Each structure stands twice: as structure tokens, then as C-alpha cells.
Amino acid sequence: MTLEMVNELGEIRGVVVKDRQPIERVRPLLTGESVPFFSLVDTADYWQASLITAGVSHQTVSLPELLTRGPIVISFYCPCWGGYARPFLTALTNMAAEVREKGGQMVVFTNENPKYLAKHTDLSSMLLAYDADKSVARQFGVYSETDPIWDRVSGISEDVFVPAVYVVDRSRQIHYHFLDENFEGFTQQAEVLEALG
């Protein structure tokens, strides 16, 4: 569609306006649902999230392999969350050691290269995976290009994930989920640890 716009000098110019894509609302996975398959590819510098493993020459760890070791706590983290980001990552980092003590492991997907995050915090007790194309986040329903968080939450101006934490058992079932679509804060560490069993 082309619109004619008049600026403050009275000049008329045509502006092409793209049709807005239909909104595909985020629909995060919930307790009782199965998580999608994914793999983590070791690129030597960091783990890269992947939905397919065929043709990958690097070491990979798939979801079923991770689950043979015990339950998993899966989370999504974005440093673009502004003031929300640091406390959320700190809570995950503090909780990771307790998750490991309970026989579980933590996998955190991020849209920022993990080698930069490693400079700012101790990530040794968790697997941090770079979800560069947000493919895993889309599969979990915590990201949609057509339903951006910056449309709903003040102070966020980039495409980001919904803050989320999942506890997944060996059969890929979600035992517990935490979603913070309104960015109110993550204080549910005790519930996460309890869901590990």
C-alpha cells in the first residue's frame, strides 16, 4: 500500500507501507507437555543450539543423551532484558549447583554468544547454549517475531525471549514451568528444586 505523506514544508512524498504480518502469539510450553528434541553442538568456544544433528562434524549432545543422566532444568536468558537480566542470571547461576546436587543439570539457552557472558559470570555449573537463530526458543514457544515483547513491556527494545524455566524429567515431560511474561522477577528457585524430586 502506498500513502502520500505531507511534511512540515508542504512537500508531498509517497511512502510504501508493508502489510503487517498476522500475529502469531507466543504460546509457551506448560507443565505436562513434552519438550521438543534439540541438540547441543560443541564448537570449541561454546555450545550451539541445534534442532538437527545430521551432517554435524563437531561433538554433539542430544536431549535424550542429557536425560539419561537425570532431569534437566532448561531456561532461556537474554542480556537484552535490561535491569531484569542480571538478577535472573544470578539466580540461575546460584541455583545450578543445587540442581547438580539433586542429580540434575541445567541448560540455559541464550541469544548472546556465551563466550561474552562467560567473562561476566561463573557458568561452570551449567551448559550455556547459543540459540542464535532462536529456533529452540520458538519450539518452546517463548519467542515469536510477530509477538515481540517490546510491544508489551516498557524498557525492552529488542527481540527477546520470554523469561522461562522448565524442569524436564527423563521422559521429556515438563514437571514444572515458570514464565514471566510481565517481567515481575524470578523468585521460584525453591519450586524448581522441589520439582527435581
C-alpha positions in Angstrom: 0.0 0.0 0.0 1.3 3.5 -0.8 0.4 6.5 1.2 1.0 10.1 0.4 2.6 12.0 3.3 2.9 15.8 3.7 5.9 17.0 5.7 6.1 20.3 7.6 7.3 22.1 4.4 4.2 21.1 2.5 6.1 18.6 0.3 4.2 15.5 -0.7 6.0 12.2 -1.0 4.9 8.6 -1.4 5.6 6.1 1.4 5.2 2.4 0.8 3.7 0.7 3.9 4.1 -3.1 4.3 1.2 -5.1 5.4 1.6 -6.2 9.0 2.2 -9.9 9.4 -0.5 -11.8 11.2 0.4 -12.0 14.9 1.5 -15.5 16.0 1.2 -15.2 19.7 3.8 -16.8 21.9 2.4 -20.0 23.3 5.0 -21.3 25.8 5.0 -24.9 26.7 3.4 -25.7 30.0 3.6 -28.4 32.8 2.5 -31.8 31.5 3.6 -31.2 27.9 6.6 -32.8 26.2 9.6 -30.7 25.3 10.9 -30.8 21.6 14.1 -32.5 20.6 17.2 -30.4 20.4 21.0 -31.0 20.3 23.9 -29.0 21.6 26.9 -28.8 19.2 30.3 -28.2 20.8 32.0 -25.5 18.6 35.1 -25.5 20.8 34.4 -21.9 22.1 30.8 -22.6 23.2 27.7 -24.8 22.8 25.5 -24.1 19.8 21.8 -25.0 20.0 20.5 -27.1 17.0 17.3 -28.8 16.1 19.1 -31.2 13.7 22.3 -33.2 14.0 22.7 -34.7 10.6 25.9 -33.7 8.9 27.4 -32.1 12.1 31.1 -32.8 12.3 31.6 -31.5 15.9 30.7 -33.3 19.1 27.0 -33.1 19.9 24.9 -33.9 22.9 21.2 -34.6 22.2 18.3 -34.1 24.6 17.9 -37.9 25.0 21.6 -38.2 26.0 21.2 -35.4 28.5 18.1 -37.0 30.0 20.0 -40.4 30.6 22.0 -38.5 33.3 18.9 -37.3 35.1 16.3 -34.5 35.0 17.1 -31.2 33.3 16.4 -27.6 34.2 16.0 -25.7 30.9 16.0 -21.9 30.9 16.0 -19.1 28.4 18.1 -16.0 29.1 18.6 -12.7 27.3 21.0 -10.0 28.3 18.8 -7.6 26.4 16.2 -7.6 29.2 17.8 -4.5 30.8 17.7 -4.4 34.6 15.9 -7.8 34.7 18.8 -9.7 33.1 21.5 -9.6 35.8 19.3 -10.8 38.7 17.8 -13.6 36.6 21.2 -14.9 35.5 22.5 -14.6 39.1 19.5 -16.7 40.3 20.2 -19.3 37.6 23.9 -19.4 38.5 23.2 -19.8 42.2 20.6 -22.5 41.6 22.8 -24.5 39.2 25.0 -26.0 41.9 21.9 -27.1 43.8 20.4 -28.6 40.7 23.6 -30.6 40.2 23.5 -31.8 43.9 20.0 -33.2 43.3 21.2 -35.2 40.3 20.0 -32.8 37.6 21.7 -30.5 35.2 21.0 -27.0 33.9 20.9 -26.0 30.3 20.4 -22.3 29.6 19.7 -21.0 26.1 20.8 -17.5 25.2 20.7 -15.3 22.2 24.1 -13.8 23.0 27.3 -15.5 22.3 28.2 -17.4 25.5 31.9 -16.6 25.4 30.9 -13.0 26.2 28.7 -14.0 29.0 31.4 -16.2 30.5 33.5 -13.0 31.0 30.9 -11.6 33.4 29.7 -14.6 35.5 30.8 -18.1 36.5 29.0 -20.5 34.2 30.9 -23.7 35.1 27.9 -25.4 36.8 25.6 -25.1 33.7 25.6 -25.7 30.0 25.1 -22.4 28.2 23.9 -22.8 24.6 23.9 -20.2 22.0 20.4 -20.1 20.3 21.5 -17.7 17.7 18.5 -18.1 15.4 16.1 -18.6 18.3 15.0 -21.9 16.9 14.9 -23.7 20.2 13.1 -20.7 21.8 10.5 -20.9 19.1 10.0 -24.7 19.7 9.4 -24.0 23.4 7.0 -21.2 22.5 8.9 -18.4 24.4 9.7 -16.4 21.2 7.8 -15.1 18.2 8.9 -12.4 15.8 5.3 -11.4 15.3 4.5 -11.0 19.0 7.5 -9.1 20.3 7.9 -8.4 24.0 8.8 -4.7 23.3 5.2 -4.4 22.2 4.1 -5.2 25.7 6.9 -4.4 28.2 8.4 -1.0 28.6 12.2 -0.7 28.5 12.8 -3.6 26.1 13.6 -2.6 22.6 15.0 -5.8 21.0 13.6 -9.2 20.0 14.0 -11.2 23.2 12.8 -14.5 24.8 10.1 -14.6 27.4 12.0 -15.4 30.7 11.3 -19.1 31.3 12.5 -22.0 33.4 11.4 -25.6 32.9 12.0 -28.8 34.9 12.0 -31.8 32.5 12.0 -35.5 33.5 13.7 -38.4 31.8 10.6 -39.0 29.6 10.7 -35.4 28.2 7.7 -34.3 30.3 7.6 -30.9 31.9 7.2 -31.3 35.7 7.3 -27.6 36.4 7.3 -24.4 34.4 8.0 -20.7 35.3 7.1 -18.0 32.8 7.5 -14.3 33.5 5.7 -12.6 30.6 5.3 -9.4 32.7 8.9 -9.3 33.9 8.0 -9.4 37.6 11.1 -11.3 38.8 12.2 -14.9 39.3 11.9 -15.9 42.9 10.7 -19.5 42.4 14.1 -21.3 42.9 12.6 -23.5 45.8 9.8 -24.7 43.5 12.3 -25.6 40.7 14.4 -27.6 43.1 11.3 -29.3 44.6 10.2 -30.3 41.1 13.5 -32.1 40.6 12.4 -34.6 43.2 
